[in-house]
């Protein structure tokens, strides 16, 4: 069994990228949780997040390391998440909240005629 340094380096870069992407998905779900006031939405979104992340990590580990879980892969995945939450998360949240507010305004404009008809 030979170990390719190039393959391991590629897997480390992929792990960091997966950590960054998991952070982005988590923040998008956080924006939905904050802006949509629905009962159990947080629970459902958390469940969907962890199921999807687990599935993606399982498939990725099958491809990257032939099914073996490498501790350094998990560490670099965590590093990607830390990099995202310390650097990019505040900006993504600002943009996401502004986008959600914009969509709310559009929704209110589009549903205004229906509300007027309802009051007649």
C-alpha positions as CSV (number, residue, x, y, z in Angstrom):
1,X,0.0,0.0,0.0
2,X,1.6,3.3,-1.1
3,X,0.7,6.7,0.1
4,X,0.7,9.5,-2.5
5,X,1.7,12.8,-1.0
6,X,-0.1,14.6,-3.8
7,X,-3.3,12.8,-3.1
8,X,-3.1,13.5,0.6
9,X,-2.4,17.2,-0.1
10,X,-5.4,17.3,-2.3
11,X,-7.6,15.7,0.3
12,X,-6.4,18.2,2.9
13,X,-7.4,21.1,0.6
14,X,-10.7,19.4,0.0
15,X,-11.3,19.1,3.7
16,X,-10.6,22.8,4.3
17,X,-13.0,23.6,1.5
18,X,-15.7,21.3,2.9
19,X,-15.3,23.1,6.2
20,X,-15.8,26.4,4.5
21,X,-18.9,25.2,2.6
22,X,-20.4,23.7,5.8
23,X,-20.1,27.1,7.4
24,X,-21.8,28.8,4.5
25,X,-24.7,26.3,4.6
26,X,-25.0,26.8,8.3
27,X,-25.1,30.6,8.0
28,X,-27.8,30.4,5.3
29,X,-29.9,28.2,7.5
30,X,-29.3,30.6,10.4
31,X,-30.6,33.5,8.3
32,X,-33.7,31.4,7.5
33,X,-34.1,30.5,11.2
34,X,-33.9,34.2,12.3
35,X,-36.1,35.7,9.5
36,X,-38.8,33.1,9.3
37,X,-40.7,32.8,12.6
38,X,-42.0,29.3,12.2
39,X,-42.4,26.7,15.0
40,X,-39.8,23.9,14.9
41,X,-38.0,25.5,11.9
42,X,-34.8,25.6,13.9
43,X,-35.0,21.9,14.8
44,X,-35.8,20.8,11.2
45,X,-33.0,22.9,9.8
46,X,-30.5,21.6,12.3
47,X,-31.5,18.1,11.5
48,X,-31.2,18.7,7.8
49,X,-27.8,20.3,8.2
50,X,-26.3,17.5,10.2
51,X,-27.8,14.8,8.0
52,X,-26.5,16.5,4.8
53,X,-23.1,17.2,6.3
54,X,-22.7,13.6,7.5
55,X,-23.7,12.3,4.1
56,X,-21.3,14.6,2.2
57,X,-18.5,13.7,4.6
58,X,-19.2,10.0,4.2
59,X,-19.2,10.2,0.4
60,X,-16.1,12.4,0.4
61,X,-14.1,10.1,2.7
62,X,-15.0,7.2,0.4
63,X,-13.5,9.1,-2.5
64,X,-10.6,10.8,-0.7
65,X,-9.3,7.9,1.4
66,X,-11.1,4.8,0.2
67,X,-13.4,4.8,3.2
68,X,-10.9,5.4,5.9
69,X,-11.5,8.2,8.3
70,X,-8.2,10.2,8.9
71,X,-8.0,12.3,12.0
72,X,-6.0,15.0,10.2
73,X,-8.8,15.2,7.6
74,X,-11.3,15.9,10.4
75,X,-8.9,18.5,11.9
76,X,-8.5,20.3,8.5
77,X,-12.3,20.2,8.0
78,X,-12.6,21.9,11.4
79,X,-9.9,24.4,10.4
80,X,-12.0,25.3,7.4
81,X,-15.0,26.0,9.6
82,X,-12.9,28.1,12.0
83,X,-11.5,30.1,9.1
84,X,-15.0,30.7,7.7
85,X,-16.6,31.7,11.0
86,X,-13.7,34.0,12.0
87,X,-13.3,35.7,8.6
88,X,-16.2,35.4,6.2
89,X,-19.2,34.7,8.4
90,X,-19.9,38.3,9.5
91,X,-19.9,39.4,5.9
92,X,-22.1,36.6,4.7
93,X,-24.6,37.2,7.5
94,X,-24.8,40.9,6.6
95,X,-25.4,40.2,3.0
96,X,-27.8,37.4,3.8
97,X,-29.9,39.5,6.2
98,X,-30.0,42.3,3.7
99,X,-31.2,39.9,1.0
100,X,-33.8,38.4,3.3
101,X,-35.1,41.9,4.1
102,X,-35.2,42.7,0.4
103,X,-37.2,39.6,-0.3
104,X,-39.6,40.4,2.5
105,X,-40.2,43.8,1.0
106,X,-40.9,42.2,-2.4
107,X,-43.2,39.7,-0.8
108,X,-45.2,42.4,0.9
109,X,-45.5,44.4,-2.4
110,X,-46.7,41.3,-4.3
111,X,-49.2,40.2,-1.6
112,X,-50.6,43.7,-0.9
113,X,-53.4,43.4,-3.5
114,X,-54.5,40.1,-2.0
115,X,-54.6,41.7,1.4
116,X,-56.7,44.6,0.0
117,X,-59.1,42.2,-1.6
118,X,-59.4,40.3,1.6
119,X,-60.4,43.4,3.5
120,X,-63.1,44.3,1.0
